[in-house]
Amino acid sequence: MKQLLIGVLVLVFSVLVQAELPVDEIGIIEKLPATYPDSWVYAHDTNFYSLLDGKVVIVDVAAENRHYKGSLGVGQFGSFLPANTRPELYAAETFYSKRLRGERTDVITIYDRVNLSPIDEIVLPGGKRGQFVTFKSSLQFLNNEQFLLLMNFSPATSVTVIDIEKRKIVSEVQIPGCSMIYPTAKLSFASLCSDDLMLVSHLNKDGSINKQERTAKFFSGDDDPLFMFNGKIGNTAYFPSFKGQIYPVDLSSAKPKAGKSWSMLSKKEMAENWRPGGWQIVSAHANGQLYVLMHKDGFNGSHKNGGSEVWVFDTTMKKRIKRVVLKEWGVSIEVTKGDKPHLVVTNGNYDLDIYSATDGSWQRMIGGRAFEMPMVLHAAN
């Protein structure tokens, strides 16, 4: 009886204490800074389990906890691009009037970087927007971010040119047999083509097409294709090949200039069939270091399998300077900016493993239900 009385008194006391708690305020909306820290990353979640509900999650990879900063929707195999010159974020999205079917609408949604709310949208006509697992090079800026360029696939390939300052579509550039958008100089962009070269499209000041030309062939798609992802240092884009070559392409002038390729592999590593693999398999830092996701015992078709290590190369010496053995098998990688960069790895469980990009040490894992499948990672501007 005595124990029962004590239990009742404890319960009553607990209720009284809880009753004295202040009432939570509602309607409070937190804001993000106009400029994000170097340790923040945009994790583009393609969400294969529900493609309509893709999103971009902003995380602080240096934080011990409270990594999640916010998110924005990027629906149906969307593309994403943050601006540098203004506090805006851009998402190319597709929606259907009856969710899974019905009338299709393609849009560029413009988000405010501070509160992550949509502030405008541009409707894209023709149902042409390319829907595929996202690539960084499917949505790019040109002319100091005046123009936003979007890749179409219907299945013909073309590029829609949008004056993003005027919120207006200005032209469509045909790029038959080619894909992706690699800005060159001020008003030109290149695309990788199936005949082992690049098609270069030159625009007028109003965004209309001026002329197109082709580079010389500089790789062999039949023998050793290139990945469409690249690591860019300064004005040079470094494209890995399926079999472990690096192809540097100078994008500083209107017409790209391919440099001499070099191998990432020693003779022993070639015999062991080390190869690049994964989705976003390459990243780079302004200090001249190139990071490539690698796997052993590669074969024809293993280019999407991911990797167990990240190899780090000095692009000036064309020499590997570090091997980072991953705690978990990797799928995509990104290196953050700044003096203390992090190597961010989407692992096979679709969590984020965070390593020091300086010494390769594992620091933490960021997971949970914040995202389902962060296939593409963007270092914050």
C-alpha positions as CSV (number, residue, x, y, z in Angstrom):
1,M,0.0,0.0,0.0
2,K,2.8,2.3,0.9
3,Q,4.5,1.7,-2.5
4,L,1.3,2.3,-4.3
5,L,0.9,5.7,-2.5
6,I,4.4,6.7,-3.4
7,G,3.8,5.8,-7.1
8,V,0.6,7.9,-7.1
9,L,2.4,10.9,-5.6
10,V,5.3,10.6,-8.1
11,L,2.7,10.5,-11.0
12,V,0.9,13.6,-9.7
13,F,4.1,15.5,-9.1
14,S,5.2,14.6,-12.7
15,V,2.0,15.9,-14.2
16,L,2.2,19.2,-12.2
17,V,5.8,19.7,-13.3
18,Q,4.9,19.1,-16.9
19,A,2.0,21.5,-16.7
20,E,4.3,24.3,-15.8
21,L,6.3,24.0,-19.1
22,P,5.9,27.0,-21.4
23,V,3.7,26.6,-24.4
24,D,5.8,26.0,-27.6
25,E,5.6,28.9,-30.0
26,I,4.4,28.1,-33.5
27,G,5.2,29.7,-36.9
28,I,8.9,30.0,-36.2
29,I,10.9,29.7,-39.4
30,E,14.7,29.5,-39.2
31,K,16.8,31.2,-41.9
32,L,20.1,30.1,-43.4
33,P,23.0,32.4,-44.1
34,A,23.2,34.0,-47.6
35,T,26.6,32.5,-47.9
36,Y,27.1,28.9,-46.7
37,P,30.2,27.7,-44.9
38,D,32.8,25.6,-46.8
39,S,31.8,22.5,-44.8
40,W,28.2,22.5,-46.1
41,V,27.2,20.2,-48.9
42,Y,24.1,19.9,-51.1
43,A,23.2,16.2,-51.2
44,H,21.0,15.6,-54.2
45,D,18.7,12.7,-53.2
46,T,17.2,11.1,-56.4
47,N,15.1,8.8,-54.2
48,F,14.6,5.8,-56.4
49,Y,12.0,4.5,-54.0
50,S,9.8,7.5,-54.9
51,L,11.2,9.4,-57.8
52,L,8.5,12.0,-57.6
53,D,9.8,13.0,-54.2
54,G,13.5,13.8,-55.1
55,K,15.1,16.5,-53.0
56,V,18.3,18.3,-52.2
57,V,19.3,18.1,-48.5
58,I,21.8,20.7,-47.1
59,V,24.1,19.2,-44.5
60,D,27.1,20.4,-42.5
61,V,29.6,17.6,-42.8
62,A,31.9,19.1,-40.2
63,A,29.4,19.2,-37.4
64,E,29.3,16.5,-34.7
65,N,25.5,16.7,-34.6
66,R,22.7,18.7,-36.0
67,H,24.0,18.2,-39.5
68,Y,20.7,18.8,-41.2
69,K,20.2,22.4,-42.3
70,G,17.2,22.1,-44.6
71,S,15.9,20.7,-47.9
72,L,14.1,21.7,-51.1
73,G,12.2,19.6,-53.5
74,V,13.7,18.5,-56.9
75,G,11.1,16.2,-58.4
76,Q,11.2,13.4,-61.0
77,F,14.8,12.9,-62.0
78,G,15.5,16.6,-61.4
79,S,18.7,18.6,-61.9
80,F,20.1,21.1,-59.4
81,L,22.4,24.0,-59.5
82,P,23.3,26.7,-56.8
83,A,24.2,30.2,-57.9
84,N,27.4,32.0,-56.9
85,T,26.4,35.6,-57.8
86,R,23.0,35.8,-56.1
87,P,21.3,34.0,-53.2
88,E,19.3,31.6,-55.5
89,L,19.1,27.9,-56.1
90,Y,17.8,26.3,-59.3
91,A,16.0,23.0,-59.8
92,A,14.8,21.5,-63.2
93,E,11.8,19.4,-62.4
94,T,8.9,17.5,-64.0
95,F,5.4,17.0,-62.7
96,Y,2.3,15.2,-63.9
97,S,-1.3,16.5,-63.3
98,K,-2.4,13.1,-61.8
99,R,0.8,12.5,-59.9
100,L,2.0,9.4,-61.9
101,R,0.3,10.3,-65.2
102,G,-1.7,13.0,-67.0
103,E,-0.5,16.2,-68.4
104,R,3.3,16.8,-68.1
105,T,4.8,20.1,-66.9
106,D,8.5,20.8,-66.9
107,V,9.8,23.8,-64.9
108,I,12.8,25.6,-63.6
109,T,12.0,26.2,-60.0
110,I,13.9,29.1,-58.4
111,Y,14.5,28.9,-54.6
112,D,15.7,31.5,-52.2
113,R,18.9,30.3,-50.6
114,V,18.1,31.9,-47.2
115,N,14.7,30.3,-46.4
116,L,14.6,27.6,-49.1
117,S,11.2,28.7,-50.3
118,P,10.3,28.8,-54.0
119,I,10.2,32.4,-55.3
120,D,9.6,31.9,-59.0
121,E,9.4,29.3,-61.8
122,I,9.9,29.1,-65.6
123,V,7.7,26.7,-67.5
124,L,9.6,24.7,-70.1
125,P,7.6,23.8,-73.2
126,G,7.6,20.6,-75.3
127,G,8.2,17.9,-72.6
128,K,11.8,17.7,-73.6
129,R,13.7,18.0,-70.4
130,G,16.1,15.1,-70.0
131,Q,15.0,12.7,-67.2
132,F,17.8,10.5,-66.0
133,V,19.9,9.9,-62.8
134,T,21.2,13.4,-62.3
135,F,24.5,14.7,-63.7
136,K,26.0,18.0,-62.6
137,S,26.6,18.8,-66.3
138,S,22.9,18.6,-67.3
139,L,22.3,22.1,-65.8
140,Q,25.0,24.8,-66.0
141,F,25.6,28.6,-66.1
142,L,27.1,30.7,-68.8
143,N,28.2,34.3,-69.1
144,N,28.7,35.0,-65.3
145,E,25.4,33.3,-64.5
146,Q,23.3,35.3,-66.9
147,F,22.2,32.2,-68.8
148,L,21.1,28.9,-67.4
149,L,21.6,26.0,-69.7
150,L,19.5,22.8,-69.5
151,M,20.0,19.5,-71.3
152,N,17.0,18.0,-73.1
153,F,16.5,14.4,-74.2
154,S,13.5,13.5,-76.3
155,P,15.4,11.3,-77.5
156,A,17.1,13.9,-79.6
157,T,19.6,16.0,-77.5
158,S,19.4,19.7,-77.3
159,V,20.1,22.5,-74.8
160,T,17.6,25.1,-73.7
161,V,19.1,28.5,-73.1
162,I,17.4,30.6,-70.4
163,D,18.1,34.2,-69.5
164,I,17.8,33.6,-65.8
165,E,18.0,37.3,-64.9
166,K,14.9,38.0,-67.1
167,R,13.3,34.7,-66.3
168,K,12.9,34.0,-70.0
169,I,13.7,31.2,-72.5
170,V,15.8,32.7,-75.3
171,S,16.8,29.7,-77.5
172,E,17.3,26.0,-78.0
173,V,20.6,24.6,-79.3
174,Q,20.6,21.2,-81.1
175,I,23.5,18.9,-80.1
176,P,22.8,15.7,-82.0
177,G,24.8,12.7,-81.0
178,C,26.2,14.6,-78.0
179,S,25.4,15.2,-74.4
180,M,26.0,17.3,-71.3
181,I,27.1,20.9,-70.9
182,Y,30.7,22.0,-70.2
183,P,30.9,25.8,-70.2
184,T,33.9,27.3,-72.1
185,A,35.0,30.9,-72.1
186,K,32.2,33.4,-71.8
187,L,29.5,32.5,-74.3
188,S,30.3,29.0,-75.5
189,F,29.8,25.5,-74.2
190,A,31.0,22.0,-75.2
191,S,29.3,18.6,-75.2
192,L,30.8,15.2,-75.3
193,C,30.0,13.3,-78.5
194,S,29.7,9.6,-79.5
195,D,32.4,10.1,-82.2
196,D,35.2,10.7,-79.7
197,L,35.2,14.5,-79.7
198,M,33.4,17.6,-78.4
199,L,30.8,19.7,-80.1
200,V,31.3,23.4,-79.3
201,S,28.3,25.7,-79.4
202,H,29.0,29.5,-79.6
203,L,26.2,31.8,-78.6
204,N,25.5,35.5,-79.4
205,K,25.1,38.0,-76.6
206,D,21.3,37.5,-76.6
207,G,21.7,33.8,-76.1
208,S,20.9,32.7,-79.6
209,I,23.1,30.3,-81.5
210,N,26.0,31.8,-83.4
211,K,27.9,28.8,-84.7
212,Q,29.0,25.3,-83.9
213,E,32.3,23.5,-84.5
214,R,33.9,20.2,-83.5
215,T,37.2,19.6,-81.8
216,A,39.6,16.9,-83.0
217,K,39.1,13.4,-81.7
218,F,40.9,13.0,-78.4
219,F,39.7,9.6,-77.0
220,S,38.4,6.3,-78.2
221,G,34.8,5.5,-77.1
222,D,35.0,2.0,-78.4
223,D,38.2,1.1,-76.6
224,D,38.1,3.2,-73.5
225,P,35.1,5.5,-73.0
226,L,35.1,8.7,-70.8
227,F,32.9,9.3,-67.8
228,M,30.7,12.3,-68.2
229,F,31.7,13.5,-64.7
230,N,34.9,15.5,-64.4
231,G,37.0,17.2,-61.7
232,K,37.7,20.8,-62.5
233,I,40.7,22.7,-61.3
234,G,41.0,26.2,-62.5
235,N,40.0,26.1,-66.2
236,T,41.0,22.5,-66.7
237,A,38.5,19.7,-66.6
238,Y,39.9,16.2,-65.8
239,F,37.9,13.4,-67.3
240,P,38.6,9.8,-66.1
241,S,38.2,6.9,-68.6
242,F,36.8,3.5,-67.8
243,K,40.2,1.9,-67.8
244,G,42.0,4.5,-65.7
245,Q,43.3,7.2,-68.0
246,I,43.0,10.9,-67.2
247,Y,42.1,13.2,-70.1
248,P,42.7,16.9,-69.2
249,V,40.7,19.4,-71.3
250,D,41.5,23.1,-71.1
251,L,38.1,25.0,-71.1
252,S,39.6,28.5,-70.8
253,S,39.1,29.5,-74.4
254,A,36.0,29.3,-76.6
255,K,37.2,26.1,-78.2
256,P,38.3,23.3,-75.7
257,K,41.9,22.1,-76.0
258,A,42.5,18.5,-75.0
259,G,45.9,17.8,-73.4
260,K,47.9,14.6,-73.3
261,S,46.3,11.9,-71.3
262,W,48.1,10.1,-68.5
263,S,47.5,6.9,-66.6
264,M,46.4,6.6,-63.0
265,L,47.7,3.0,-62.8
266,S,51.1,1.3,-62.4
267,K,51.8,-1.9,-64.3
268,K,50.9,-4.0,-61.2
269,E,47.6,-2.1,-60.8
270,M,46.8,-2.6,-64.4
271,A,47.3,-6.4,-64.0
272,E,45.0,-6.3,-60.9
273,N,42.4,-4.5,-63.1
274,W,42.0,-1.4,-60.9
275,R,39.4,0.9,-62.5
276,P,37.3,3.9,-61.7
277,G,33.7,3.2,-60.9
278,G,30.5,4.5,-59.3
279,W,28.3,7.5,-60.2
280,Q,29.9,10.7,-59.2
281,I,33.4,9.1,-59.4
282,V,35.6,12.2,-59.4
283,S,36.1,15.5,-57.6
284,A,38.8,18.1,-57.2
285,H,40.1,20.8,-55.0
286,A,41.6,24.2,-55.9
287,N,45.0,23.0,-54.4
288,G,45.5,21.0,-57.6
289,Q,44.5,17.6,-56.2
290,L,42.2,15.2,-58.1
291,Y,40.1,12.5,-56.2
292,V,38.9,9.4,-58.0
293,L,36.8,6.5,-56.7
294,M,38.5,3.2,-57.6
295,H,37.8,-0.6,-57.4
296,K,39.9,-3.7,-58.0
297,D,39.1,-6.6,-60.4
298,G,37.3,-4.3,-62.8
299,F,35.7,-5.6,-65.9
300,N,33.7,-4.4,-68.9
301,G,30.5,-3.0,-67.2
302,S,32.0,-2.4,-63.7
303,H,32.2,1.3,-64.3
304,K,29.0,1.8,-62.2
305,N,29.9,-0.5,-59.4
306,G,31.5,2.0,-57.0
307,G,34.8,1.5,-55.2
308,S,36.6,0.5,-52.1
309,E,39.3,3.3,-52.3
310,V,39.7,6.9,-53.3
311,W,42.9,7.7,-55.0
312,V,44.3,11.3,-54.8
313,F,46.5,12.7,-57.5
314,D,48.7,15.7,-57.9
315,T,47.6,17.0,-61.3
316,T,50.8,19.0,-61.8
317,M,53.1,16.0,-61.2
318,K,50.5,13.6,-62.7
319,K,51.2,11.3,-59.8
320,R,49.2,9.6,-57.1
321,I,50.0,11.0,-53.6
322,K,47.5,9.2,-51.4
323,R,45.2,6.2,-51.2
324,V,42.1,6.5,-48.9
325,V,40.8,3.1,-48.0
326,L,37.1,3.5,-47.4
327,K,35.3,2.2,-44.4
328,E,32.3,1.3,-46.5
329,W,32.1,0.7,-50.3
330,G,31.6,4.1,-52.1
331,V,29.2,5.2,-54.8
332,S,29.8,8.9,-55.2
333,I,32.4,11.4,-53.9
334,E,32.8,15.1,-53.4
335,V,35.5,17.3,-51.8
336,T,34.5,20.4,-50.0
337,K,36.2,23.8,-50.5
338,G,38.4,25.8,-48.2
339,D,41.7,25.2,-46.3
340,K,40.4,22.2,-44.3
341,P,38.5,20.2,-46.9
342,H,36.4,17.1,-46.3
343,L,36.1,14.1,-48.5
344,V,32.4,13.2,-48.6
345,V,31.5,9.7,-49.8
346,T,28.0,8.3,-50.5
347,N,28.4,4.8,-49.3
348,G,26.7,1.6,-50.4
349,N,24.0,2.0,-47.7
350,Y,23.4,5.5,-49.1
351,D,24.6,7.2,-46.0
352,L,27.4,9.8,-46.1
353,D,30.8,8.9,-44.8
354,I,33.0,11.9,-43.9
355,Y,36.8,11.8,-44.2
356,S,39.5,14.3,-43.8
357,A,40.6,15.2,-47.3
358,T,44.0,16.1,-45.9
359,D,45.0,12.8,-44.2
360,G,42.2,10.5,-45.3
361,S,41.0,9.7,-41.7
362,W,37.4,8.7,-41.2
363,Q,35.5,11.3,-39.1
364,R,31.8,10.5,-39.0
365,M,28.8,9.0,-40.7
366,I,25.7,11.1,-41.5
367,G,22.6,9.0,-42.2
368,G,19.2,8.3,-40.8
369,R,16.1,9.3,-42.8
370,A,17.2,12.7,-44.0
371,F,17.7,11.2,-47.5
372,E,17.2,7.9,-49.3
373,M,19.8,8.0,-52.1
374,P,22.1,11.0,-52.3
375,M,23.7,10.2,-55.7
376,V,25.2,13.6,-56.5
377,L,27.0,15.9,-54.1
378,H,27.7,19.6,-54.5
379,A,30.2,21.4,-52.4
380,A,28.8,24.7,-51.1
381,N,29.8,27.8,-52.9
